[in-house]
Amino acid sequence: MNNNFTFAIKRSSFDENYNPSENTRITTNFANLARGKNRQENLRNTLVMINNRFNTLAHWDNPKGDRYSVELDIISVEMNIGSEGNSTVFPAIEILKTSIIDKKTNERIEGIVGNNFSSYVRDYDFSVLLPEHNKNQAQFSIPENFGELHGNIFRHFVNSSEYKANFKKSPVICLSVSSKDTYHQTGVQHPVLGLEYQPDGTSLTEQYFNKMGLQVRYFMPKNSAAPLAFFFAGDLLSDYSNLELISTISTMETFQKIYRPEIYNANSAAGQCYQPDLNHQDHSLTKIVYDREERSQLAIEQGKYTEENFIKPYKTILEQWSANYSL
């Protein structure tokens, strides 16, 4: 048994020529854009939106609003699992790495790794395991040890020699707020992240990411329509520079404007008390069109793929490893 699973990291550029690899989840934000006859136009428009938002937020010493551009690398993480001489590679995690190009100084500045988060095992947990557990049940409940295997895989990766050889700082993952929760302003205002919000309770997503070793804070940057959820380890406000934070905001807010325009491209901004609404009609659409229903169906397919090719074949190995896992 291989008790110390190893990882291989691959990088590919997210630009207008990007084509998803065979191992990329097609519901992933960046992969979903690179499909269909308008794929190149979708990608080009997305990158323009990211750069424009970055320059709007990084407005100091930037009179024409064109000083910076953002480059994105897709970080694909493969996990080696199995017994000696019979190991299998499974696509465990996919995240984004930002880099900032300062055209005034010709400097390339490290951004943040994380941003978008893609995981086949998360598809399995939420699209297969959770529905099956609650099938024909009168009251919703969460399976025992829900999210622990996924969380241990993620923590094992972040603490691995492969991660530390490639990245200097802990990841920050940026997600949409939940339409099931109500958020209230706390009175805290950060110069870049903007107004802080706090939800009424703890969501299942928060609990799931907590098992990955990540805590969450919610902020609405200046000129945004709604707060974003920032999942991180350490101190979000002091561990990262303003430009690093702006690279994450501009990238992930752009994705959310495309995929959740009812929330993030709404024509009015969230107030002191805010509940997101995916049926909100007063919003604008970007030029980029996608099929939200298709994405939901694909998540189920990908969850079943994970069950058949990862969870079931290696059930004993995975359970023993996760039960005994410690940092």
Rosetta blueprint (number, residue, H / E / L):
1 M L
2 N L
3 N L
4 N L
5 F L
6 T E
7 F E
8 A E
9 I E
10 K E
11 R E
12 S E
13 S E
14 F E
15 D L
16 E L
17 N L
18 Y L
19 N L
20 P L
21 S L
22 E L
23 N L
24 T L
25 R L
26 I L
27 T L
28 T L
29 N H
30 F H
31 A H
32 N H
33 L H
34 A L
35 R L
36 G L
37 K L
38 N L
39 R H
40 Q H
41 E H
42 N H
43 L H
44 R H
45 N H
46 T H
47 L H
48 V H
49 M H
50 I H
51 N H
52 N H
53 R H
54 F H
55 N H
56 T H
57 L H
58 A L
59 H L
60 W L
61 D L
62 N L
63 P L
64 K L
65 G L
66 D L
67 R L
68 Y E
69 S E
70 V E
71 E E
72 L E
73 D E
74 I E
75 I E
76 S E
77 V E
78 E E
79 M E
80 N E
81 I E
82 G E
83 S E
84 E L
85 G L
86 N E
87 S E
88 T E
89 V E
90 F E
91 P E
92 A E
93 I E
94 E E
95 I E
96 L E
97 K E
98 T E
99 S E
100 I E
101 I E
102 D E
103 K L
104 K L
105 T L
106 N L
107 E E
108 R E
109 I E
110 E E
111 G E
112 I E
113 V E
114 G E
115 N E
116 N E
117 F E
118 S E
119 S L
120 Y H
121 V H
122 R H
123 D H
124 Y H
125 D H
126 F H
127 S H
128 V H
129 L H
130 L H
131 P H
132 E H
133 H H
134 N H
135 K L
136 N L
137 Q L
138 A L
139 Q L
140 F L
141 S L
142 I L
143 P L
144 E L
145 N L
146 F L
147 G L
148 E H
149 L H
150 H H
151 G H
152 N H
153 I H
154 F H
155 R H
156 H H
157 F H
158 V H
159 N L
160 S L
161 S H
162 E H
163 Y H
164 K H
165 A H
166 N H
167 F L
168 K L
169 K L
170 S L
171 P L
172 V E
173 I E
174 C E
175 L E
176 S E
177 V L
178 S L
179 S L
180 K L
181 D L
182 T L
183 Y E
184 H E
185 Q E
186 T E
187 G E
188 V E
189 Q E
190 H E
191 P L
192 V L
193 L L
194 G E
195 L E
196 E E
197 Y E
198 Q E
199 P E
200 D L
201 G L
202 T L
203 S L
204 L H
205 T H
206 E H
207 Q H
208 Y H
209 F H
210 N H
211 K L
212 M L
213 G L
214 L L
215 Q E
216 V E
217 R E
218 Y E
219 F E
220 M E
221 P L
222 K L
223 N L
224 S L
225 A L
226 A L
227 P L
228 L E
229 A E
230 F E
231 F E
232 F E
233 A L
234 G L
235 D L
236 L L
237 L L
238 S L
239 D L
240 Y L
241 S L
242 N H
243 L H
244 E H
245 L H
246 I H
247 S H
248 T H
249 I H
250 S H
251 T H
252 M H
253 E H
254 T H
255 F H
256 Q H
257 K H
258 I H
259 Y H
260 R L
261 P H
262 E H
263 I H
264 Y H
265 N L
266 A E
267 N L
268 S L
269 A L
270 A L
271 G L
272 Q L
273 C E
274 Y E
275 Q L
276 P L
277 D L
278 L L
279 N L
280 H L
281 Q L
282 D L
283 H E
284 S L
285 L L
286 T L
287 K L
288 I L
289 V L
290 Y L
291 D L
292 R H
293 E H
294 E H
295 R H
296 S H
297 Q H
298 L H
299 A H
300 I H
301 E H
302 Q H
303 G H
304 K H
305 Y H
306 T H
307 E H
308 E H
309 N H
310 F H
311 I H
312 K L
313 P L
314 Y L
315 K H
316 T H
317 I H
318 L H
319 E H
320 Q H
321 W H
322 S H
323 A H
324 N L
325 Y L
326 S L
327 L L
